Structures are given as structure tokens and as C-alpha cells.
Amino acid sequence: AQSVAQPEDQVNVAEGNPLTVKCTYSVSGNPYLFWYVQYPNRGLQFLLKYITGDNLVKGSYGFEAEFNKSQTSFHLKKPSALVSDSALYFCAVRPRQGGNTGKLIFGQGTTLQVKP
Amino acid sequence: DAGITQSPRHKVTETGTPVTLRCHQTENHRYMYWYRQDPGHGLRLIHYSYGVKDTDKGEVSDGYSVSRSKTEDFLLTLESATSSQTSVYFCAISEGPVLAGGGDEQFFGPGTRLTVL
């Protein structure tokens, strides 16, 4: 079965330090990869996506993500965390095969807590 | 949340009653989706639509039905609500993978918190 794993329920980091939120996937072929962020009592907001090309993708609010095909991973990173980055982060994938349904498979989410 | 509204935003209902949630978009996007969000499960797709009157099931469609009679509106109906359907429901829209080469991002509404007693 196709799946997305975010192995950490919560990541704690001090403000100013680099952060990494991990994502691995089990999907055949080379899927499209996405990161979303959810602030309390809000809907999800798109951060960035990988379609093809450069393995390092830059997105909103200074976030970037690195695609690693051999490890089937798409980790989210930021060089210097802000307290305002504290939120719930979701990794999502869309298989390239199986027709153009647009359906996303989401990970269970990782809570990022940035402390002053 | 731009261009997507959901109504109601909060609802409390009793087991066995019908419930309809509405998603309205002003972006003229072809694809619309209904998800539910539960702790430890992330978001799970209930149903989606790829055009007016064109819908299909997601991974957790049992107990739910949908309708799309206009581009801008996508309705989710719980025919007979159960306590297991207590959740936060999100609507999302996208241009569609065909138009965007597969990489179209989805845009989410603000959510509806549904409690079934």
C-alpha cells in the first residue's frame, strides 16, 4: 500500500537554530511531493513542492526541502527557525501513475515547536 | 483560505441525523476535495470531484455522499451521522493535475468542526 511517514510526532528546536522535519514515502515511481503547514484553527497552507529537476526546492517563509530518490525522502528544512514557525507540518505525495486524479496521500503530521 | 469558504464552521448534531456541509469556491478550479482530519491520521480523503457531476470515492468514503451541481459548490452529506464521524472537515480545490502537469497544489478552506453526540 502507498503511504507517507513522518517519523516524529513533534520536533523541538530553539529559535535561531536550523530545523528539519522528516518525511519518507512508499510510493511506486517518482511521485510529486508537497509540504503544507497548518496553524491553529486554520486550514492547510501550501509551502513547497517537488515536481522534477533540482533536488533542493525552495518555498515560502524561508523553507526548503531536499528530495532524495534513493532514500525516498523529502525532508523539510530551514536554516534559522523562528518562534512563528511553530505549527503542524504535513508531507504529502501524489503518485505519477494511476491516472490524473489529483489525489494526495498525507503523512500524519509533525508538530514543530520553536522556543525562544 | 482565499477564495474558499466552508459552512457551517461549527456544528453539533445528534447521532442518526443527516448533516450537509458546504464548500464554496470563487477560483473556478475544476477539482474539489473533501478531507477529514483526525489526530494521528493526518488528512484522509473522503470524496473528490473532477468536474460538475463528476465525483469519485476516496479512502474513507463509507457513510458519506457528495454532490456537485455547479463548479463553485461541493456538498458533503452524512446521511445518518455517527459518533465516529466527529472530526474536522476540510474542503480543498485545485486546478487539476492535467493542467498543471501533475504538480498542482491544493488550496484548503478554513474547515468545519463537526461533533456528533
Interface residues (C-beta under 8 A of the other chain):
Chain A: V4 Y32 F34 Y36 N41 R42 G43 L44 Q45 F46 K49 I51 F90 R94 R96 N100 T101 G102 K103 L104 F106 G107 Q108 G109
Chain B: D1 I4 Y31 Y33 G40 H41 G42 L43 R44 L45 Y48 Y50 D56 G58 F90 A92 S94 G96 P97 V98 G101 G102 G103 D104 E105 Q106 F107 F108 G109 P110 G111
